[in-house]
Amino acid sequence: MTKENAVSTLKGLKFDDIKSLVEAEMTRVITPLEDEINSTHSYWVKIRNRVYISVLRNSVNSIVASIQKKIQEL
């Protein structure tokens, strides 16, 4: 019964609900990268972290779509 309730709850999540959760996790990942950009003098570290941040921010919708697909397969 508990598994059925969990699956039902997950299937009830809308795109925007999942997106806000993914964005919150992205913030937890991106913040240390931004902190390192601000605290280092290395141009390579700054460039690397900016690329990482760009890729992460651009992947949010793809991640959400993937999560939605997996939820529907439950």
N, C-alpha and C positions, 0 to 999 in steps of 0.2 A: 504493500500500500504506500509506503514512504517513497519508493522509487517512482511509482506512478505519479505521485504528487510533485516530485522534483521535476520529472519530465514535463508534466503539464505546465508547471511554472516556467520552465525554460522555453517551452514552445510559445508561451504567451509574451515573451520579450519581443519588443519591436526593435527595428533597426536603430532608432535613436537611443533606446535604452542601452543596447549593446555598445553602441558607439561611445556613449559617455563613459562606460566602464573601461573600454579600450583606451580612450584618451587619458583617463586618470592614470592608468598604468604607464602609458607613454610618458606622461609628465614625470613619473618616478624614475624612468630610465633617462630621459632627456636632461633633467635638472643637473645631475652630476657631470654630464658632458658639457653643459653650458658653464658650470662652475670651473671646470678645468680650462675651458677656453679663456675665461676671465683671469685665471691665476697663472697661466703659463706664458713663457716668452717664446716658446717653440712654435714656429709657423706651421710645421708639419702636424703637430698635435691640434692646432687650431683648425687647419684645413680638414684633417681626418674627422674630427668631431663634428664639424659643420656638415660634412658629407653624411655621417651617420644620422645626424638630426634630420637632415633633408629626407633621407630614405625612410626613416621612421615616420615622419609626419605624412609623407606621401603614401604610406602603406596602410593607413588606418582603415579606409573604406574596404580595401581588399581583405584585411584581417576580419573585419566585421562580417563581410559576405561569407567568408570561409566558416566562421563560427555559426552563422545562421544556417548554412548548409549542413553542418554537422549536427546541429540541434534538430533539424527536420528529419535527419536520418535515425534519430533515436526511436 
